[in-house]
C-alpha cells in the first residue's frame, strides 16, 4: 500500500512539473527571437570592430588580441594559424600602421553564439616593400558572448586579389 501511494504521488508530481514547463518555442517565435538577438549582436560587434580598427592601426597588438577569446584563432591568408592571444598580438601587431576598413554585412546570433560576415579593405606596406599595397576581400568571424562582451573565437579572411599575379603573354 505504501509503495502504491508513493507511486501515485510521484506520478502526480511529474504531472504537475510537466504542466509547469514552458511551451515549446514556435518557429515564428524562434525567428523573431533570433532576429532581435542578431540586431543586438550586430550593434555590439560593429562597436567592437570600430575599436579593433583603431587599435590595429596604432599597432596595439595586446589591445587587438583582447577582442579574441583566450584560445581564439586568426586564420589569415598565406600565414599559419595564430592561436591564442599572445600569438594573435604578434601576428596582427606586425601590421601596425595599416589602414583597415571593415564592413559588416550580416550578423546571425542565437544566444551566446554569433557569426559575422563582411568585407574588408586594407592598405599596408609589407616588410621589405617600397610602396604600400591595397587588398580587398571578405571575412567570416565566429563570436562568443562572454559575460556581457562579444569576443572573436575564429577569424578568417580571404583576399579578392589573384593568388599569383598574372604573367604577361610570352612571345613565340
C-alpha positions in Angstrom: 0.0 0.0 0.0 2.8 2.4 0.9 4.5 1.7 -2.5 1.3 2.2 -4.4 0.7 5.5 -2.6 4.3 6.7 -3.3 4.0 5.7 -7.0 0.7 7.7 -7.3 2.3 10.6 -5.5 5.4 10.5 -7.8 3.1 10.3 -10.9 1.1 13.3 -9.6 4.3 15.3 -9.0 5.5 14.5 -12.5 2.2 15.7 -14.0 2.4 18.9 -12.0 6.0 19.5 -13.1 5.2 18.7 -16.7 2.5 21.3 -16.6 5.0 23.9 -15.3 7.3 23.6 -18.3 7.3 26.5 -20.7 5.6 25.8 -24.0 7.9 24.9 -26.9 9.1 27.9 -29.0 7.3 28.0 -32.3 9.3 28.6 -35.5 7.9 32.1 -35.7 8.9 32.8 -32.1 12.4 31.4 -32.7 12.8 33.5 -35.8 11.7 36.7 -34.0 14.0 36.0 -31.1 17.0 35.3 -33.3 16.3 38.5 -35.4 16.3 40.5 -32.1 19.4 38.8 -30.9 21.1 39.3 -34.2 20.3 43.0 -34.3 21.7 43.5 -30.8 24.8 41.4 -31.6 25.4 43.4 -34.8 25.4 46.7 -32.9 27.8 45.4 -30.3 30.1 43.7 -32.9 30.3 46.8 -35.0 31.3 48.8 -31.9 34.0 46.2 -31.2 35.2 46.4 -34.8 35.5 50.1 -34.6 37.8 49.9 -31.5 39.6 47.0 -33.2 40.4 49.1 -36.3 41.7 52.0 -34.2 43.9 49.7 -32.1 45.1 47.8 -35.2 46.2 51.0 -37.0 48.0 52.1 -33.8 49.9 48.8 -33.6 48.4 48.0 -30.2 48.7 44.2 -30.5 47.7 43.4 -27.0 44.6 45.5 -27.2 43.7 44.0 -30.6 44.2 40.5 -29.2 41.8 41.3 -26.3 39.0 41.2 -28.8 39.5 37.4 -29.1 38.8 34.7 -26.6 41.9 33.3 -24.7 42.0 30.4 -27.2 40.9 32.5 -30.3 42.3 31.8 -33.7 43.3 34.1 -36.6 43.4 32.3 -39.9 45.0 34.9 -42.3 45.8 34.1 -45.9 49.3 32.8 -46.6 50.1 32.5 -42.9 50.0 29.8 -40.2 47.0 30.0 -37.8 47.7 32.2 -34.9 46.2 30.5 -31.8 45.8 32.3 -28.5 46.0 36.0 -27.6 49.8 36.1 -27.5 50.2 34.7 -31.0 47.4 36.9 -32.3 49.1 40.0 -30.8 52.3 39.1 -32.6 50.7 38.2 -35.8 48.5 41.2 -36.2 50.9 43.6 -34.4 53.3 43.3 -37.4 50.7 45.1 -39.5 51.0 48.3 -37.4 50.1 51.5 -39.3 47.9 49.7 -41.8 44.6 51.3 -42.8 41.9 48.8 -42.3 38.2 49.2 -43.1 35.7 46.6 -42.1 32.1 46.5 -43.5 29.8 44.2 -41.5 27.3 42.8 -44.0 25.4 40.5 -41.6 25.4 39.0 -38.1 23.4 35.9 -37.2 23.1 35.3 -33.5 21.5 32.6 -31.4 22.0 33.0 -27.7 25.7 33.4 -26.9 26.9 32.5 -30.4 27.1 34.7 -33.5 28.6 34.6 -37.0 29.6 37.8 -38.7 30.1 38.1 -42.5 31.6 41.1 -44.1 34.1 42.7 -46.4 37.4 44.4 -45.8 39.9 46.7 -47.3 43.5 47.1 -46.0 46.4 49.3 -47.2 49.8 48.5 -45.8 53.4 48.4 -46.7 54.7 44.8 -46.3 58.2 44.4 -44.7 60.8 45.0 -47.4 58.4 46.7 -49.8 59.0 50.2 -51.0 55.3 51.0 -51.7 52.1 50.3 -50.0 49.6 47.7 -51.3 45.9 47.6 -51.0 44.0 44.4 -50.6 40.2 43.8 -50.5 38.3 40.7 -49.6 35.7 39.0 -47.5 35.7 37.6 -44.0 33.8 35.4 -41.5 34.1 35.7 -37.7 32.7 33.2 -35.2 31.9 35.1 -32.0 31.0 34.0 -28.4 29.3 36.3 -25.9 31.4 36.0 -22.7 29.7 37.8 -19.8 28.3 40.9 -21.5 31.1 41.2 -24.2 31.3 39.6 -27.6 34.7 38.1 -28.3 36.1 36.5 -31.5 36.8 32.8 -31.5 37.6 32.1 -35.1 38.6 34.9 -37.6 39.2 34.1 -41.2 39.5 36.2 -44.3 40.2 35.7 -48.0 41.7 38.2 -50.5 39.9 39.1 -53.7 43.3 39.6 -55.4 44.6 36.7 -57.5 47.0 34.4 -55.6 49.5 34.5 -58.4 50.0 37.7 -60.4 49.1 37.3 -64.0 52.2 37.0 -66.2 52.4 38.8 -69.5 51.9 36.6 -72.5 55.1 35.2 -73.9 56.1 35.9 -77.4 56.5 32.8 -79.6 
